Amino acid sequence: MSEIEPVLSTFESQRLSLASAQWGDSSHPPLILVHGGRDQKRSWDWVARALATRFYVISYDLRGHGKSAWSSDGDYGVMDHVFDLASLVAHFNLERFYLIGHSLGGNIAVRYAGLYPEKIIKLVAIEGLGPSPKMQSERAAERLEVRLRAWIEQRRLLSQRVARKMKNAAEARARMQAAFEHLSDAQISHLTLTGIRDNQDGTVSWAYDPAGMGRSPADITNDEFRYLYARITCPTWLVYGADSWASDPSKDGRAAHFQNAVVSIIPEAGHWVHHDRFEVFMSALEDFFLG
C-alpha cells in the first residue's frame, strides 16, 4: 500500500466525538466514504488513496466503531447514523459532494441522499440498501407486542455483551485470516491493525461496540424506502457481489424506484466487493465518476 497517510481529526455529533480521516486537497471535489457495521474508516484506505489525487476524500468511524465514541445506552439506530453523516457534512461545510457507502454505510448513504438529494453529485451503494423488501414485509407482519417484546429481550442480551479479548494482534490477524481466506496478506494485516483497540490488560479487542448489533423496533417502512429512493436525483450505482447473500435490487424491485440508477453484479465477489475485486471495482468506479 502507498505510504500516503490521511489527516486524522474528530467532529461532534449528538454529544459524541466521532473520528474522521481526510486525504487529498480540500480544494478538490469532496467525496465521503461510509463503512459498514463492525468495520472502521481505515478499511477504505485503498479506495481513498486511489482517488486522493482528484478528490478530497473523507472517511469516518460510525458511532460505536473504530476510534469513535460508543453510545452510552448501546442504541445505534440507522437514523442516528444518518444524523451523524449530516453532522459530518455540516462540520466540513460541504455544499455538494460524492458519496459512497458499503453495507450499513450504504443504507446510511442512501437515506441521506433521499433526504438531501440536492447535496449529492453521484451516489454509490455497495450492497447497501438495507433489508430486502421480503424481510421488511415479514417484520411488518409481526404483531406489535411480539416485535416490541423481542426488541426488549434483544436489547437486554446485547447489553450484557463484552468485547472479545485476544492475546495480541497476531491472534486477531489469525481470526481475520480464517474468516476472510480470499483476502491478500496485505489486506488482512491492514484491516487487522486498523480494526483493533488495545485493552488496559495488554490484550486487544475488535474496535466496535458488541452491544450495537441490534435493530430498531420502528424504522422506515417499504413504502417510505421507495419514497426516499424516488427522491434521489443524482446518478446512482448499486453494486453487488455475485457470491453474496444480499438481495439483488434489480430482481426484488428496489432499483426500479430510483430515478437514475444502474445495478452491477461483480463476478467472484462477496459482500466486501471493494476488497474482493478491488481492481475491477475501481475501474468501474472511475468509469461511473467520469461518465
ABEGO torsion letter per residue (X at the ends): XBABBBBBBBBBBGGBBBBBBBBEBAABBBBBBBBBBGBBAAAAAAAAAAAAAABBBBBBBBBGBEABBBBAAGBBBAAAAAAAAAAAAAAAGBABBBBBBBEAAAAAAAAAAAABAAABABBBBBGAAEBBAAAAAAAAABBAAAAAAAAAAAAAAAAABBBBBBABAAAAAAAAAAABAABBAAAAAAAAAAABBBBAAGBBBBBBBAAAABBBABBBBAAAAAAAAAABABBBBBBBBAABABBBAAAAGAAAABABBBBBBBBGBBABAAAABAAAAAAAAAAAAAX
